[in-house]
């Protein structure tokens, strides 16, 4: 009877629920301060005025409303079960601040709500609907729906506003971060390191913040679905594998803006281009797994000697997918499967190079190139 859709701000949650809900749903946003105040001050009166079915936007702001929703849902459940009627959703909600959602809502609706998550748009979603958009634009602008649909909107202004209103204010306040200026500094340092091995001590030294605090702040970014730490694959059979994770911002547009880039073309020839492309590949993998509900495991594979495969994916049927991100705008030479990798996964037939462009082609007996625009379809062929 309660459906909750979470995800970062501006990723399209309200639009999606509005599209899925028929005209019987009354839409209310708690960005509206008057509605927020009423729902928190007198939740019973609020629900008497606005009767279900309701579409409630940004519900993390109205924690006092949820005990009342819980009571009414339980009552309606009893009534409908007694009358043997089908239970349909009567509350559809969105929430963009996972910290406040976890703190104020999850416990109130335990066992009564179904949770869904919405990502920013994947490369596959953008290119399937807007095939004229170049991959370099997606790398620069990210997966924000408004930036994909309207190229008249400046990504610099849009993402500056997003960083100021959401990251620097809402997330900082809700996470109880006291040192906002230091948080902004760490955020910039992390953006510069997207797609790289995570070194807490290095970031702590450059920011003047303790390593334990840096780790806490990265946890905040992960909880709010703005960042992803890719765990290294480890095996008791091979102690030569590194135990250091890689850090990624989940949206390249946000990473690009935090790095300070204002134009697309200089970025493509910069030293940061390769790591940003790898970030885009990781984002595409994560969105694919979430969108399809795949119970696959994704790891970094790297030895202490520096042999590396960017993404090791273990499917539910125990298939092994080895992916390397290759930004090269020219022809991509084949690579060989590292010997240590072959020892751990002897059934692995090939390593797949995810390329910026080009076409899907077999480069050698154990190396294939798959352009990022086709990665979705390639992954879909596995079980």
VOPAGU-2260 file (C-alpha; in pm, 1 decimal, decimal comma):
REM VOPAGU-2260
SITE   aa  ch    i         X         Y         Z
SITE  UNK   A    0       0,0       0,0       0,0
SITE  UNK   A    1     306,5     225,1      30,3
SITE  UNK   A    2     565,9     260,8    -244,6
SITE  UNK   A    3     877,3     471,5    -188,0
SITE  UNK   A    4    1109,0     576,7    -468,6
SITE  UNK   A    5    1453,5     701,4    -364,6
SITE  UNK   A    6    1741,5     849,7    -561,9
SITE  UNK   A    7    1944,7    1170,6    -598,3
SITE  UNK   A    8    1768,4    1501,6    -647,7
SITE  UNK   A    9    1680,6    1589,7   -1007,2
SITE  UNK   A   10    1708,3    1231,6   -1134,3
SITE  UNK   A   11    1339,3    1219,6   -1236,5
SITE  UNK   A   12    1164,9    1051,5    -941,5
SITE  UNK   A   13     861,0    1280,7    -929,4
SITE  UNK   A   14     821,3    1277,4   -1306,7
SITE  UNK   A   15     830,6     898,2   -1314,5
SITE  UNK   A   16     573,0     852,0   -1037,6
SITE  UNK   A   17     348,7    1118,6   -1188,1
SITE  UNK   A   18     365,1     933,9   -1520,1
SITE  UNK   A   19     282,0     598,8   -1356,3
SITE  UNK   A   20       0,2     731,6   -1135,8
SITE  UNK   A   21    -347,3     794,2   -1273,0
SITE  UNK   A   22    -553,8    1108,7   -1221,1
SITE  UNK   A   23    -696,6     980,6    -891,2
SITE  UNK   A   24    -364,9    1058,5    -718,4
SITE  UNK   A   25    -328,5    1399,8    -557,4
SITE  UNK   A   26      28,7    1528,4    -596,2
SITE  UNK   A   27     189,2    1719,4    -307,5
SITE  UNK   A   28     548,0    1833,2    -274,6
SITE  UNK   A   29     709,0    1900,3      61,5
SITE  UNK   A   30     948,3    2144,1     -97,0
SITE  UNK   A   31     642,4    2364,6     -33,4
SITE  UNK   A   32     710,0    2502,6     314,9
SITE  UNK   A   33     339,9    2550,2     395,6
SITE  UNK   A   34     259,3    2186,7     316,5
SITE  UNK   A   35     566,3    2071,4     508,6
SITE  UNK   A   36     468,5    2272,2     816,9
SITE  UNK   A   37     109,7    2145,3     816,7
SITE  UNK   A   38     210,7    1779,9     773,8
SITE  UNK   A   39     460,5    1799,8    1059,7
SITE  UNK   A   40     242,7    2008,8    1295,9
SITE  UNK   A   41     -85,6    1821,1    1249,6
SITE  UNK   A   42     -44,4    1505,7    1039,1
SITE  UNK   A   43    -399,8    1389,5    1113,0
SITE  UNK   A   44    -547,8    1712,6     980,0
SITE  UNK   A   45    -319,7    1694,9     677,0
SITE  UNK   A   46    -443,2    1345,7     582,1
SITE  UNK   A   47    -803,9    1444,2     650,9
SITE  UNK   A   48    -767,5    1725,9     398,4
SITE  UNK   A   49    -567,0    1531,5     140,6
SITE  UNK   A   50    -711,2    1184,7     125,4
SITE  UNK   A   51    -536,3     889,8     -42,4
SITE  UNK   A   52    -436,5     798,1    -299,9
SITE  UNK   A   53    -151,4    1047,3    -265,3
SITE  UNK   A   54     174,0    1112,0    -445,4
SITE  UNK   A   55     402,7    1273,2    -187,1
SITE  UNK   A   56     728,0    1431,7    -303,2
SITE  UNK   A   57    1041,2    1472,5     -83,1
SITE  UNK   A   58     892,0    1298,9     219,9
SITE  UNK   A   59    1216,2    1309,7     420,5
SITE  UNK   A   60    1107,8    1656,5     535,6
SITE  UNK   A   61     792,7    1536,8     716,3
SITE  UNK   A   62     895,3    1272,3     973,4
SITE  UNK   A   63     590,0    1347,2    1193,0
SITE  UNK   A   64     359,4    1235,5     912,9
SITE  UNK   A   65     473,1     874,4     913,1
SITE  UNK   A   66     325,9     743,8    1239,0
SITE  UNK   A   67     -11,0     870,8    1110,7
SITE  UNK   A   68      41,3     705,3     771,9
SITE  UNK   A   69     138,0     384,1     949,6
SITE  UNK   A   70    -181,7     388,7    1157,4
SITE  UNK   A   71    -402,4     457,0     855,8
SITE  UNK   A   72    -234,0     192,8     641,3
SITE  UNK   A   73    -280,6     -67,1     915,4
SITE  UNK   A   74    -646,9      27,7     949,7
SITE  UNK   A   75    -707,8      10,4     575,3
SITE  UNK   A   76    -530,1    -323,7     558,0
SITE  UNK   A   77    -759,4    -468,7     821,0
SITE  UNK   A   78   -1069,2    -332,0     649,6
SITE  UNK   A   79    -972,7    -458,1     306,7
SITE  UNK   A   80    -869,5    -798,7     433,3
SITE  UNK   A   81   -1202,5    -833,2     610,8
SITE  UNK   A   82   -1381,3    -746,0     286,0
SITE  UNK   A   83   -1139,6    -960,9      80,5
SITE  UNK   A   84   -1042,9    -672,5    -147,5
SITE  UNK   A   85    -718,4    -637,7    -335,3
SITE  UNK   A   86    -460,6    -408,7    -171,2
SITE  UNK   A   87    -335,5    -144,7    -412,9
SITE  UNK   A   88     -84,1     138,6    -352,8
SITE  UNK   A   89    -246,3     437,1    -185,7
SITE  UNK   A   90      72,8     624,9     -97,4
SITE  UNK   A   91     346,7     679,2    -351,6
SITE  UNK   A   92     642,4     878,0    -222,8
SITE  UNK   A   93     979,8    1010,1    -327,5
SITE  UNK   A   94    1283,3    1087,7    -114,0
SITE  UNK   A   95    1616,6    1230,2    -225,8
SITE  UNK   A   96    1802,3    1250,3     106,1
SITE  UNK   A   97    1883,5     895,5     211,4
SITE  UNK   A   98    2032,3    1010,9     542,4
SITE  UNK   A   99    1703,1    1168,1     651,3
SITE  UNK   A  100    1505,6     878,7     500,7
SITE  UNK   A  101    1700,5     627,0     708,0
SITE  UNK   A  102    1672,0     839,0    1019,8
SITE  UNK   A  103    1306,5     938,2    1002,2
SITE  UNK   A  104    1111,0     697,7     786,8
SITE  UNK   A  105    1237,7     343,1     743,4
SITE  UNK   A  106    1162,3     235,9    1100,3
SITE  UNK   A  107     814,9     393,0    1092,7
SITE  UNK   A  108     708,2     196,2     786,9
SITE  UNK   A  109     896,1    -127,9     850,1
SITE  UNK   A  110     707,5    -410,2     678,6
SITE  UNK   A  111     457,5    -170,5     523,0
SITE  UNK   A  112     650,7     -14,0     235,4
SITE  UNK   A  113     811,5    -133,4     -86,1
SITE  UNK   A  114    1130,8      51,8    -177,3
SITE  UNK   A  115    1257,5     126,9    -526,6
SITE  UNK   A  116    1560,5     320,1    -642,8
SITE  UNK   A  117    1603,1     549,2    -941,8
SITE  UNK   A  118    1943,2     635,4   -1085,6
SITE  UNK   A  119    2039,7     922,3   -1308,8
SITE  UNK   A  120    2013,9     816,7   -1673,0
SITE  UNK   A  121    2252,5     555,7   -1811,1
SITE  UNK   A  122    2432,6     590,3   -2142,6
SITE  UNK   A  123    2201,9     320,8   -2282,2
SITE  UNK   A  124    1888,1     506,0   -2172,2
SITE  UNK   A  125    2007,9     836,6   -2316,6
SITE  UNK   A  126    2130,6     696,2   -2647,6
SITE  UNK   A  127    1823,0     473,9   -2694,1
SITE  UNK   A  128    1595,6     777,7   -2681,4
SITE  UNK   A  129    1830,7    1048,8   -2806,3
SITE  UNK   A  130    2071,7     876,0   -3047,6
SITE  UNK   A  131    2206,6    1207,2   -3174,6
SITE  UNK   A  132    2374,9    1282,6   -2839,9
SITE  UNK   A  133    2748,4    1217,0   -2853,3
SITE  UNK   A  134    2919,3    1013,0   -2584,0
SITE  UNK   A  135    3150,5    1306,6   -2511,4
SITE  UNK   A  136    2843,2    1515,7   -2423,7
SITE  UNK   A  137    2721,8    1246,4   -2183,6
SITE  UNK   A  138    3066,9    1233,5   -2025,1
SITE  UNK   A  139    3062,7    1612,4   -1982,2
SITE  UNK   A  140    2696,8    1664,6   -1883,9
SITE  UNK   A  141    2630,8    1341,2   -1691,2
SITE  UNK   A  142    2302,3    1152,8   -1665,5
SITE  UNK   A  143    2074,7    1433,0   -1539,1
SITE  UNK   A  144    1749,2    1418,9   -1740,5
SITE  UNK   A  145    1716,7    1795,6   -1781,2
SITE  UNK   A  146    2070,3    1828,2   -1917,9
SITE  UNK   A  147    2004,2    1548,0   -2166,7
SITE  UNK   A  148    1670,2    1679,7   -2286,6
SITE  UNK   A  149    1761,9    2047,7   -2315,3
SITE  UNK   A  150    2106,1    2139,5   -2448,8
SITE  UNK   A  151    2012,3    2501,9   -2395,3
SITE  UNK   A  152    2062,9    2447,2   -2023,1
SITE  UNK   A  153    2420,5    2521,3   -1918,2
SITE  UNK   A  154    2566,8    2220,2   -1732,6
SITE  UNK   A  155    2802,5    2457,6   -1551,9
SITE  UNK   A  156    2519,1    2668,6   -1405,4
SITE  UNK   A  157    2290,6    2370,1   -1347,0
SITE  UNK   A  158    2548,8    2165,2   -1158,4
SITE  UNK   A  159    2683,3    2468,2    -968,8
SITE  UNK   A  160    2329,3    2518,9    -834,8
SITE  UNK   A  161    2301,4    2147,3    -757,9
SITE  UNK   A  162    2627,9    2147,6    -563,5
SITE  UNK   A  163    2534,0    2460,2    -367,4
SITE  UNK   A  164    2175,1    2365,6    -285,0
SITE  UNK   A  165    2204,1    1990,4    -238,1
SITE  UNK   A  166    2561,0    1889,4    -161,4
SITE  UNK   A  167    2692,4    2191,2      27,7
SITE  UNK   A  168    2372,3    2263,2     219,9
SITE  UNK   A  169    2125,5    1978,1     250,3
SITE  UNK   A  170    2367,9    1685,5     266,9
SITE  UNK   A  171    2611,4    1868,5     494,2
SITE  UNK   A  172    2334,8    1970,7     736,4
SITE  UNK   A  173    2154,6    1636,0     745,4
SITE  UNK   A  174    2481,4    1444,8     799,3
SITE  UNK   A  175    2574,1    1676,4    1087,2
SITE  UNK   A  176    2895,7    1788,6     918,7
SITE  UNK   A  177    3029,7    2089,0    1107,5
SITE  UNK   A  178    3322,6    2184,2     883,7
SITE  UNK   A  179    3149,9    2278,0     559,7
SITE  UNK   A  180    3453,9    2445,6     401,6
SITE  UNK   A  181    3667,5    2141,1     477,7
SITE  UNK   A  182    3396,7    1912,6     335,7
SITE  UNK   A  183    3398,4    2116,4      13,3
SITE  UNK   A  184    3775,7    2079,9      -5,5
SITE  UNK   A  185    3755,9    1703,0      42,4
SITE  UNK   A  186    3480,3    1684,6    -218,9
SITE  UNK   A  187    3704,3    1858,5    -471,4
SITE  UNK   A  188    3996,1    1629,3    -389,1
SITE  UNK   A  189    3774,0    1323,3    -430,6
SITE  UNK   A  190    3644,4    1448,9    -765,6
SITE  UNK   A  191    4004,2    1484,9    -884,1
SITE  UNK   A  192    4061,3    1121,5    -780,4
SITE  UNK   A  193    3753,3     959,5    -933,4
SITE  UNK   A  194    3855,7     631,8   -1094,4
SITE  UNK   A  195    4167,2     607,6    -878,5
SITE  UNK   A  196    4280,7     401,3    -581,5
SITE  UNK   A  197    4147,9     542,9    -258,2
SITE  UNK   A  198    4417,6     675,2     -27,1
SITE  UNK   A  199    4259,9     819,3     288,7
SITE  UNK   A  200    4592,3     935,7     428,0
SITE  UNK   A  201    4675,8    1125,6     109,1
SITE  UNK   A  202    4339,8    1305,8     105,7
SITE  UNK   A  203    4367,1    1377,3     478,3
SITE  UNK   A  204    4711,1    1531,2     429,5
SITE  UNK   A  205    4599,4    1749,7     137,3
SITE  UNK   A  206    4283,9    1867,3     315,7
SITE  UNK   A  207    4410,2    1898,4     671,2
SITE  UNK   A  208    4130,4    1667,5     790,2
SITE  UNK   A  209    4181,1    1343,7     984,5
SITE  UNK   A  210    4165,9    1024,3     779,8
SITE  UNK   A  211    3881,3     883,7     988,8
SITE  UNK   A  212    3673,9    1193,5     908,6
SITE  UNK   A  213    3750,0    1161,5     537,5
SITE  UNK   A  214    3628,6     801,7     555,9
SITE  UNK   A  215    3307,1     911,8     728,1
SITE  UNK   A  216    3240,9    1175,3     462,0
SITE  UNK   A  217    3295,7     925,2     181,8
SITE  UNK   A  218    3040,1     706,1     357,8
SITE  UNK   A  219    2794,0     997,3     344,6
SITE  UNK   A  220    2849,4    1032,2     -31,6
SITE  UNK   A  221    2791,6     658,0     -75,8
SITE  UNK   A  222    2469,9     662,8     130,7
SITE  UNK   A  223    2334,3     951,3     -75,1
SITE  UNK   A  224    2419,4     757,3    -394,3
SITE  UNK   A  225    2662,1    1017,7    -521,8
SITE  UNK   A  226    2971,6     799,9    -489,4
SITE  UNK   A  227    3074,9     436,0    -515,3
SITE  UNK   A  228    3371,4     257,9    -361,9
SITE  UNK   A  229    3469,7     -44,1    -570,9
SITE  UNK   A  230    3600,2    -316,8    -343,3
SITE  UNK   A  231    3906,6    -513,7    -451,5
SITE  UNK   A  232    3867,6    -884,3    -514,8
SITE  UNK   A  233    4052,9   -1083,8    -253,7
SITE  UNK   A  234    4129,6   -1451,1    -225,8
SITE  UNK   A  235    4300,0   -1655,7      41,8
SITE  UNK   A  236    4466,4   -1842,9    -243,9
SITE  UNK   A  237    4649,3   -1535,1    -366,3
SITE  UNK   A  238    4800,0   -1290,7    -120,1
SITE  UNK   A  239    4948,1   -1087,1    -404,9
SITE  UNK   A  240    4616,5    -906,7    -459,7
SITE  UNK   A  241    4582,6    -548,6    -337,8
SITE  UNK   A  242    4327,4    -463,4     -69,2
SITE  UNK   A  243    4283,6     -97,1    -168,0
SITE  UNK   A  244    3943,7       5,3    -313,6
SITE  UNK   A  245    3883,0     254,0    -593,2
SITE  UNK   A  246    3669,4     564,0    -552,4
SITE  UNK   A  247    3418,6     684,5    -811,1
SITE  UNK   A  248    3164,3     962,9    -826,6
SITE  UNK   A  249    2858,6     800,8    -980,9
SITE  UNK   A  250    2784,1    1085,0   -1221,6
SITE  UNK   A  251    3056,4    1211,0   -1452,7
SITE  UNK   A  252    2880,4    1546,1   -1499,1
SITE  UNK   A  253    2914,1    1609,9   -1127,1
SITE  UNK   A  254    3277,5    1493,1   -1129,5
SITE  UNK   A  255    3357,3    1717,6   -1426,9
SITE  UNK   A  256    3199,9    2021,4   -1259,8
SITE  UNK   A  257    3377,3    1958,5    -928,0
SITE  UNK   A  258    3704,4    1929,2   -1120,1
SITE  UNK   A  259    3638,4    2273,4   -1263,4
SITE  UNK   A  260    3597,4    2197,9   -1634,4
SITE  UNK   A  261    3381,1    2447,1   -1823,8
SITE  UNK   A  262    3411,9    2314,0   -2179,4
SITE  UNK   A  263    3392,7    1967,6   -2328,8
SITE  UNK   A  264    3675,0    1960,2   -2584,4
SITE  UNK   A  265    3971,8    2051,1   -2358,5
SITE  UNK   A  266    3853,2    1783,3   -2116,7
SITE  UNK   A  267    3875,5    1507,4   -2380,0
SITE  UNK   A  268    4249,5    1561,5   -2430,3
SITE  UNK   A  269    4331,7    1618,7   -2062,7
SITE  UNK   A  270    4508,5    1374,5   -1826,1
SITE  UNK   A  271    4175,4    1334,1   -1637,9
SITE  UNK   A  272    3987,4    1202,8   -1943,0
SITE  UNK   A  273    4081,8     837,2   -1892,6
SITE  UNK   A  274    3974,3     825,4   -1527,5
SITE  UNK   A  275    3649,0    1006,4   -1610,0
SITE  UNK   A  276    3574,3     756,8   -1887,2
SITE  UNK   A  277    3642,1     471,6   -1644,1
SITE  UNK   A  278    3400,2     644,3   -1405,0
SITE  UNK   A  279    3136,2     648,6   -1679,7
SITE  UNK   A  280    3188,9     276,1   -1741,9
SITE  UNK   A  281    3152,2     197,7   -1369,6
SITE  UNK   A  282    2835,9     407,8   -1359,3
SITE  UNK   A  283    2692,2     217,8   -1656,1
SITE  UNK   A  284    2764,5    -117,0   -1488,3
SITE  UNK   A  285    2608,9     -11,4   -1156,5
SITE  UNK   A  286    2296,0     126,7   -1325,9
SITE  UNK   A  287    2259,6    -189,1   -1534,9
SITE  UNK   A  288    2271,9    -411,0   -1226,0
SITE  UNK   A  289    2026,2    -193,9   -1032,7
SITE  UNK   A  290    1782,6    -148,7   -1320,5
SITE  UNK   A  291    1762,3    -522,2   -1383,1
SITE  UNK   A  292    1787,5    -630,8   -1020,0
SITE  UNK   A  293    2095,6    -841,0   -1096,9
SITE  UNK   A  294    2257,0   -1011,3    -799,6
SITE  UNK   A  295    2605,1    -986,3    -949,1
SITE  UNK   A  296    2923,1    -892,4    -767,7
SITE  UNK   A  297    3158,3    -626,7    -907,4
SITE  UNK   A  298    3520,2    -594,3    -797,7
SITE  UNK   A  299    3847,8    -431,0    -883,1
SITE  UNK   A  300    4116,2    -689,6    -960,9
SITE  UNK   A  301    4468,9    -567,4    -900,4
SITE  UNK   A  302    4792,4    -728,4    -788,6
SITE  UNK   A  303    5054,7    -565,1    -571,4
SITE  UNK   A  304    5281,5    -571,5    -877,8
SITE  UNK   A  305    5037,4    -344,2   -1062,9
SITE  UNK   A  306    4858,2    -592,3   -1291,1
SITE  UNK   A  307    4500,0    -473,3   -1308,8
SITE  UNK   A  308    4158,4    -543,8   -1455,3
SITE  UNK   A  309    3924,4    -250,8   -1394,0
SITE  UNK   A  310    3604,3    -447,7   -1340,6
SITE  UNK   A  311    3570,9    -811,9   -1244,7
SITE  UNK   A  312    3204,5    -915,0   -1255,5
SITE  UNK   A  313    3086,2   -1245,5   -1109,8
SITE  UNK   A  314    2735,7   -1330,3   -1226,2
SITE  UNK   A  315    2474,3   -1523,5   -1029,9
SITE  UNK   A  316    2543,8   -1824,2   -1254,0
SITE  UNK   A  317    2917,5   -1800,2   -1172,1
SITE  UNK   A  318    3021,6   -1661,2   -1509,3
SITE  UNK   A  319    3326,8   -1434,3   -1500,9
SITE  UNK   A  320    3328,4   -1106,8   -1696,1
SITE  UNK   A  321    3657,7    -916,6   -1715,0
SITE  UNK   A  322    3623,8    -555,0   -1832,9
SITE  UNK   A  323    3886,5    -286,4   -1890,0
SITE  UNK   A  324    3795,0      75,1   -1971,9
SITE  UNK   A  325    3996,8     217,4   -2264,0
SITE  UNK   A  326    3945,6     585,3   -2345,0
SITE  UNK   A  327    4173,7     586,0   -2652,8
SITE  UNK   A  328    4008,0     780,6   -2932,2
SITE  UNK   A  329    4227,9     598,7   -3187,0
SITE  UNK   A  330    4247,7     225,8   -3257,0
SITE  UNK   A  331    4267,5       9,5   -2944,2
SITE  UNK   A  332    4540,2    -257,6   -2936,0
SITE  UNK   A  333    4454,2    -597,4   -2784,8
SITE  UNK   A  334    4568,4    -692,7   -2435,7
SITE  UNK   A  335    4633,1   -1028,1   -2274,9
SITE  UNK   A  336    4467,6   -1175,9   -1967,5
SITE  UNK   A  337    4713,1   -1136,8   -1676,5
SITE  UNK   A  338    4869,5   -1472,1   -1573,3
SITE  UNK   A  339    4760,8   -1432,3   -1209,4
SITE  UNK   A  340    4404,4   -1372,8   -1325,0
SITE  UNK   A  341    4414,5   -1690,6   -1534,2
SITE  UNK   A  342    4526,8   -1886,5   -1229,8
SITE  UNK   A  343    4231,7   -1760,6   -1024,0
SITE  UNK   A  344    3974,1   -1790,0   -1304,2
SITE  UNK   A  345    4101,0   -2057,0   -1545,1
SITE  UNK   A  346    3772,5   -2069,7   -1741,0
SITE  UNK   A  347    3800,1   -1704,9   -1846,1
SITE  UNK   A  348    3815,5   -1695,3   -2225,0
SITE  UNK   A  349    3867,1   -1325,0   -2290,5
SITE  UNK   A  350    3912,8    -977,9   -2153,2
SITE  UNK   A  351    3671,1    -715,3   -2285,5
SITE  UNK   A  352    3794,4    -364,3   -2357,9
SITE  UNK   A  353    3512,5    -113,1   -2312,2
SITE  UNK   A  354    3600,4     156,8   -2563,4
SITE  UNK   A  355    3493,3     516,9   -2611,7
SITE  UNK   A  356    3373,9     454,9   -2966,6
SITE  UNK   A  357    3424,5     221,7   -3259,4
SITE  UNK   A  358    3243,2    -106,5   -3308,1
SITE  UNK   A  359    3225,3    -443,1   -3136,7
SITE  UNK   A  360    3517,7    -643,9   -3271,2
SITE  UNK   A  361    3739,7    -938,5   -3176,0
SITE  UNK   A  362    4091,0    -794,2   -3139,2
SITE  UNK   A  363    4262,4   -1125,4   -3061,9
SITE  UNK   A  364    4172,2   -1475,6   -2945,8
SITE  UNK   A  365    4144,5   -1353,9   -2587,3
SITE  UNK   A  366    4051,5    -987,9   -2628,5
SITE  UNK   A  367    3736,7    -823,3   -2756,5
SITE  UNK   A  368    3642,5    -454,0   -2791,3
SITE  UNK   A  369    3290,4    -341,4   -2699,2
SITE  UNK   A  370    3199,5      28,4   -2726,5
SITE  UNK   A  371    3042,0     175,8   -2415,1
SITE  UNK   A  372    2720,6     249,7   -2605,6
SITE  UNK   A  373    2679,4    -129,9   -2649,2
SITE  UNK   A  374    2787,7    -238,7   -2300,1
SITE  UNK   A  375    2424,9    -269,1   -2182,6
SITE  UNK   A  376    2341,7    -519,7   -2456,8
SITE  UNK   A  377    2665,7    -707,9   -2399,3
SITE  UNK   A  378    2594,4    -750,7   -2027,4
SITE  UNK   A  379    2236,8    -850,2   -2103,8
SITE  UNK   A  380    2367,6   -1158,9   -2285,5
SITE  UNK   A  381    2486,5   -1306,6   -1953,9
SITE  UNK   A  382    2270,2   -1489,8   -1700,7
